[in-house]
Amino acid sequence: MVFMNITFFRKHTASIITLFAVLLICGSCGDRGEKRIKIGFLVKRPEEIWFQNEWKGAQVCADKLGFELVKIGVTDGEKTLAAIDNLAAQGARGFVICTPDVRLGPAIMTKARAYGMKVVAVDDRLVDAEGRPMDVPYLGMDAAEIGRIVGKALHEELVKRGWNPDETAALAVSFNELETCLDRTGGAMEALVGAGFPAEKIFSAPVKTTDIPGGFDASDAVFTQHPTVKRWLLFGCNDEGVLGGVRALENRGFGAESVIGIGIGGSSTKSEFEKEVQTGFFATVFVNAAMHGFRTTEMVYRWAGDGVEPPKETATVGKILTKDTYGEALQELTLSQ
């Protein structure tokens, strides 16, 4: 029997070695698959183009670096905490988040730490129970500086058009629940007043939601209170709020010749700038949402996989784009730069 087994082995040595090599390779492939890092990307308004572009940038990063990306919309606190549980059940090593409520910060971080997950906040900084910024890596806009860019551009266009300041007022469409929004509108006001625009002619329209309908309702109420104003400067926390104000003025018969609206973001203005006729939405400060998605996802990946902790704060800025120059940004939106 022993002789027969030795004879069999000698006869089939090549086949046995080949089979053994295949089994080793397959086993190695399985090990790599198990070690593949999984990262989540949670956003508060998944229907908005801004967040869709962040997801696109994050997916480019995942494809480039070879990790798995899980994209989840979290529109309220309950869904946010459930999403973290979901990610943990999937074995995710960390996540990027733009939370629907920054005051969820302590609850978010308690769960994340319990699961051993790395967290990077994007766009909106997490705050503690007293409203103070938490010690969580954050990437967002240099809000005050971007606001100053808006205010300066508004005043320059006002002067260029030769508007009479006595017939002109300005409106800040603001979401007062977010520090970054207050910084943006505050920066714009600072630049306007610094350039000589009267502070008493700057009004505020606090919004309940940061979309176009929210901007429309809040600004329309202010326009009703000031029926004698002939020309308006509009600015706000994002493009959508300003677009809401523009739509409200259009309903009142105000055209592009009597409205200068400048938003922030750039993701939601493509269709506005592609209209044949100029509207009251004059410009936007373009900020690359896709790059926000790419960079924050890469931060979590490097942190979870290589132990490279990201900086506590990373600030981005933007540039003014109008109907004539918006095309320059289209390639940036696809992360081609």
VMD Tcl script that draws the C-alpha trace (Angstrom):
set ca {
  {0.00 0.00 0.00}
  {2.83 2.39 0.92}
  {4.59 1.55 -2.34}
  {1.44 2.30 -4.31}
  {0.98 5.71 -2.59}
  {4.59 6.69 -3.29}
  {4.20 5.63 -6.90}
  {0.98 7.64 -7.17}
  {2.65 10.71 -5.65}
  {5.61 10.52 -8.04}
  {3.31 10.12 -11.00}
  {1.12 13.13 -10.10}
  {3.67 15.41 -8.42}
  {3.21 18.29 -10.91}
  {-0.58 18.25 -10.58}
  {-0.44 18.17 -6.78}
  {1.98 21.12 -6.65}
  {-0.23 23.11 -9.05}
  {-3.32 22.41 -6.97}
  {-1.51 23.43 -3.77}
  {-0.40 26.72 -5.39}
  {-3.96 27.48 -6.50}
  {-5.25 26.88 -2.98}
  {-2.62 29.24 -1.56}
  {-3.52 31.97 -4.05}
  {-7.25 31.64 -3.37}
  {-6.61 31.79 0.35}
  {-4.54 34.91 -0.09}
  {-7.31 36.54 -2.14}
  {-9.77 35.77 0.61}
  {-7.53 37.41 3.20}
  {-7.25 40.59 1.14}
  {-11.00 40.72 0.70}
  {-11.55 40.45 4.47}
  {-9.04 43.25 5.12}
  {-10.62 45.65 2.61}
  {-11.55 48.78 4.54}
  {-15.15 49.96 4.53}
  {-15.97 53.64 5.15}
  {-19.31 55.43 5.46}
  {-20.32 58.86 4.15}
  {-23.41 60.31 5.86}
  {-25.12 63.49 4.58}
  {-28.11 65.41 5.88}
  {-29.80 66.26 2.56}
  {-28.99 63.53 0.01}
  {-31.31 65.08 -2.59}
  {-29.20 68.26 -2.85}
  {-26.68 68.48 -5.66}
  {-23.98 69.68 -3.24}
  {-24.08 66.42 -1.28}
  {-24.44 64.32 -4.42}
  {-21.21 65.91 -5.65}
  {-19.54 65.18 -2.31}
  {-20.56 61.54 -2.72}
  {-19.14 61.52 -6.25}
  {-15.81 62.81 -4.97}
  {-15.81 60.24 -2.18}
  {-16.47 57.46 -4.69}
  {-13.54 58.62 -6.83}
  {-11.37 58.37 -3.70}
  {-12.70 54.88 -2.89}
  {-12.04 53.66 -6.43}
  {-8.55 55.14 -6.42}
  {-7.47 53.78 -3.03}
  {-9.38 50.51 -3.15}
  {-11.78 50.70 -0.21}
  {-15.55 50.22 -0.04}
  {-17.77 53.30 0.34}
  {-21.21 53.18 1.99}
  {-23.36 56.26 1.23}
  {-26.28 56.98 3.58}
  {-28.75 59.87 3.81}
  {-29.42 60.91 7.42}
  {-32.23 63.46 7.50}
  {-32.85 63.45 11.27}
  {-31.24 62.42 14.53}
  {-32.83 58.98 14.72}
  {-31.65 58.07 11.22}
  {-28.18 59.38 12.00}
  {-27.68 57.16 15.03}
  {-29.26 54.18 13.26}
  {-26.86 54.71 10.32}
  {-23.87 54.49 12.66}
  {-25.22 51.20 14.05}
  {-25.69 50.01 10.46}
  {-22.11 50.87 9.55}
  {-20.79 49.12 12.65}
  {-22.76 45.99 11.75}
  {-21.11 46.07 8.32}
  {-17.67 46.31 9.86}
  {-16.99 49.90 8.78}
  {-13.80 51.41 10.19}
  {-15.05 55.00 10.18}
  {-17.20 57.59 8.47}
  {-17.49 61.14 7.18}
  {-20.59 63.03 8.32}
  {-22.52 66.20 7.64}
  {-25.09 65.87 10.39}
  {-28.69 67.16 10.21}
  {-28.18 68.73 13.64}
  {-24.73 69.75 14.86}
  {-25.95 69.35 18.46}
  {-26.00 65.60 17.87}
  {-22.22 65.75 18.21}
  {-21.96 64.08 21.65}
  {-24.35 61.26 20.70}
  {-22.57 60.69 17.39}
  {-19.15 60.52 18.97}
  {-20.30 58.29 21.87}
  {-21.51 55.70 19.37}
  {-18.49 56.05 17.10}
  {-16.02 55.61 19.96}
  {-17.93 52.62 21.31}
  {-17.54 50.96 17.91}
  {-13.92 52.09 17.51}
  {-14.71 54.09 14.36}
  {-12.83 57.14 13.09}
  {-14.91 60.25 12.35}
  {-14.35 63.35 10.20}
  {-17.00 66.08 10.04}
  {-17.56 67.85 6.73}
  {-19.27 71.21 6.02}
  {-20.87 71.55 9.50}
  {-18.75 71.26 12.64}
  {-20.02 69.04 15.48}
  {-20.72 70.89 18.75}
  {-21.17 69.76 22.36}
  {-24.15 70.32 24.67}
  {-23.02 73.92 25.31}
  {-22.65 74.63 21.59}
  {-18.85 74.59 21.64}
  {-16.94 72.99 18.74}
  {-15.95 69.41 19.51}
  {-12.45 67.99 19.20}
  {-13.30 66.14 15.97}
  {-11.37 66.58 12.69}
  {-13.33 68.94 10.45}
  {-13.14 70.12 6.85}
  {-15.29 73.05 5.80}
  {-15.33 76.45 4.18}
  {-13.48 79.46 5.53}
  {-16.96 80.82 6.12}
  {-16.17 84.40 7.15}
  {-13.71 84.92 4.29}
  {-16.14 83.52 1.75}
  {-18.79 85.87 3.13}
  {-16.42 88.80 2.70}
  {-15.85 87.77 -0.93}
  {-19.63 87.89 -1.43}
  {-20.02 91.29 0.22}
  {-17.18 92.82 -1.75}
  {-18.54 91.49 -5.05}
  {-22.04 92.78 -4.24}
  {-20.76 96.29 -3.60}
  {-18.54 96.30 -6.68}
  {-21.48 95.33 -8.89}
  {-23.72 97.94 -7.22}
  {-21.16 100.65 -8.01}
  {-20.67 99.33 -11.54}
  {-24.41 99.61 -12.20}
  {-24.56 103.11 -10.70}
  {-27.38 102.28 -8.30}
  {-28.68 104.95 -5.96}
  {-28.02 103.70 -2.40}
  {-31.14 105.53 -1.18}
  {-33.29 103.23 -3.32}
  {-31.38 100.05 -2.50}
  {-31.51 97.56 0.38}
  {-29.71 94.31 1.14}
  {-31.11 91.06 2.48}
  {-29.27 88.27 4.30}
  {-31.05 84.93 3.83}
  {-29.58 83.12 6.83}
  {-29.94 79.87 8.73}
  {-29.23 80.95 12.29}
  {-28.94 77.41 13.68}
  {-25.54 76.92 12.06}
  {-22.41 78.80 13.09}
  {-20.93 78.48 9.60}
  {-24.01 80.14 8.09}
  {-23.83 83.03 10.52}
  {-20.13 83.42 9.70}
  {-20.90 83.57 5.97}
  {-23.64 86.19 6.23}
  {-21.69 88.06 8.90}
  {-18.66 88.26 6.64}
  {-20.78 89.60 3.79}
  {-22.33 92.26 6.02}
  {-18.90 93.26 7.29}
  {-17.60 93.73 3.74}
  {-20.68 95.67 2.61}
  {-20.59 98.08 5.55}
  {-16.82 98.41 5.22}
  {-17.29 99.46 1.59}
  {-19.75 102.17 2.62}
  {-23.17 100.49 2.40}
  {-25.44 101.70 5.25}
  {-25.84 99.04 7.96}
  {-29.43 100.12 8.68}
  {-30.43 99.09 5.18}
  {-29.30 95.48 5.62}
  {-32.18 93.23 6.66}
  {-32.25 89.61 7.77}
  {-34.51 86.74 6.72}
  {-33.95 83.69 8.97}
  {-34.93 80.50 7.15}
  {-36.44 77.32 8.59}
  {-34.90 75.16 5.86}
  {-31.81 75.78 3.73}
  {-33.49 75.00 0.38}
  {-35.15 77.22 -2.26}
  {-38.66 77.06 -0.72}
  {-37.19 78.01 2.65}
  {-35.39 80.98 1.10}
  {-38.53 82.02 -0.79}
  {-40.79 82.06 2.28}
  {-38.34 83.86 4.57}
  {-37.33 86.56 2.08}
  {-40.86 87.15 0.77}
  {-41.97 88.16 4.27}
  {-39.21 90.79 4.41}
  {-40.03 92.13 0.95}
  {-43.63 92.64 2.11}
  {-42.36 94.77 4.99}
  {-40.32 97.03 2.68}
  {-42.44 97.73 -0.40}
  {-40.69 101.01 -1.29}
  {-37.26 99.46 -1.96}
  {-36.58 99.57 -5.71}
  {-33.39 97.49 -5.86}
  {-32.15 94.57 -3.79}
  {-28.82 92.97 -2.95}
  {-29.26 89.33 -1.90}
  {-26.81 87.07 -0.11}
  {-27.04 84.08 2.21}
  {-25.68 80.83 3.54}
  {-25.84 78.97 0.24}
  {-27.06 79.17 -3.36}
  {-30.50 77.80 -2.55}
  {-31.43 80.50 -0.06}
  {-30.43 83.25 -2.49}
  {-32.27 81.55 -5.34}
  {-35.38 81.47 -3.13}
  {-35.05 85.22 -2.63}
  {-34.61 85.76 -6.38}
  {-37.77 83.74 -7.10}
  {-39.72 85.74 -4.51}
  {-38.65 89.02 -6.13}
  {-39.49 87.72 -9.60}
  {-43.02 87.11 -8.32}
  {-43.11 90.79 -7.41}
  {-41.95 91.93 -10.85}
  {-38.26 92.45 -10.07}
  {-35.92 91.44 -12.90}
  {-32.17 91.09 -13.27}
  {-31.80 94.84 -13.75}
  {-32.93 95.49 -10.16}
  {-31.56 92.45 -8.29}
  {-28.00 91.34 -7.52}
  {-27.99 87.95 -5.84}
  {-24.75 86.15 -4.96}
  {-24.85 82.65 -3.50}
  {-22.28 80.26 -2.07}
  {-21.50 76.73 -3.25}
  {-21.91 76.55 -7.01}
  {-23.39 73.06 -7.17}
  {-27.01 74.13 -7.64}
  {-26.54 76.99 -10.09}
  {-25.70 75.23 -13.33}
  {-29.29 75.38 -14.63}
  {-29.62 79.01 -13.53}
  {-26.53 80.14 -15.40}
  {-27.47 78.11 -18.48}
  {-30.73 80.04 -18.95}
  {-30.73 82.21 -22.06}
  {-31.64 85.33 -20.10}
  {-29.74 86.57 -17.05}
  {-31.76 86.36 -13.83}
  {-31.33 88.20 -10.55}
  {-28.95 85.44 -9.47}
  {-25.83 87.25 -10.57}
  {-23.00 85.09 -9.20}
  {-21.88 82.39 -6.80}
  {-18.75 81.75 -4.79}
  {-17.86 78.35 -6.20}
  {-16.61 75.80 -3.67}
  {-15.63 72.34 -4.85}
  {-18.03 69.92 -3.17}
  {-16.51 66.91 -4.93}
  {-13.10 67.75 -3.51}
  {-14.65 68.03 -0.03}
  {-15.91 64.48 -0.48}
  {-12.58 63.20 -1.81}
  {-10.41 64.78 0.86}
  {-12.51 63.88 3.90}
  {-12.96 60.27 2.79}
  {-9.22 59.99 2.21}
  {-8.65 61.37 5.73}
  {-10.78 58.63 7.29}
  {-9.12 55.96 5.13}
  {-5.57 57.03 6.07}
  {-6.56 57.34 9.72}
  {-8.30 53.96 9.97}
  {-5.84 52.09 7.77}
  {-2.47 53.73 8.44}
  {-2.97 55.53 11.75}
  {-2.43 58.96 10.16}
  {-4.65 61.31 12.16}
  {-6.02 64.22 10.08}
  {-5.63 67.88 11.09}
  {-8.24 69.21 13.48}
  {-9.41 71.82 10.99}
  {-9.05 72.23 7.24}
  {-10.54 75.34 5.61}
  {-11.34 75.79 1.93}
  {-12.17 78.96 0.02}
  {-13.78 79.67 -3.32}
  {-13.93 82.12 -6.17}
  {-16.63 84.29 -7.70}
  {-18.23 82.83 -10.83}
  {-20.86 84.47 -13.00}
  {-22.99 83.33 -15.91}
  {-20.07 84.16 -18.21}
  {-17.39 82.34 -16.23}
  {-19.26 79.40 -14.68}
  {-18.09 77.04 -17.41}
  {-14.59 77.19 -15.95}
  {-15.80 75.24 -12.92}
  {-17.52 72.37 -14.71}
  {-14.34 70.29 -14.94}
  {-13.58 70.95 -11.26}
  {-16.95 69.47 -10.35}
  {-15.76 66.15 -11.77}
  {-12.50 66.27 -9.80}
  {-10.37 66.58 -12.91}
  {-8.01 69.19 -11.49}
}
mol new
graphics top color blue
foreach p $ca { graphics top sphere $p radius 0.5 }
foreach p [lrange $ca 0 end-1] q [lrange $ca 1 end] { graphics top cylinder $p $q radius 0.2 }
display resetview
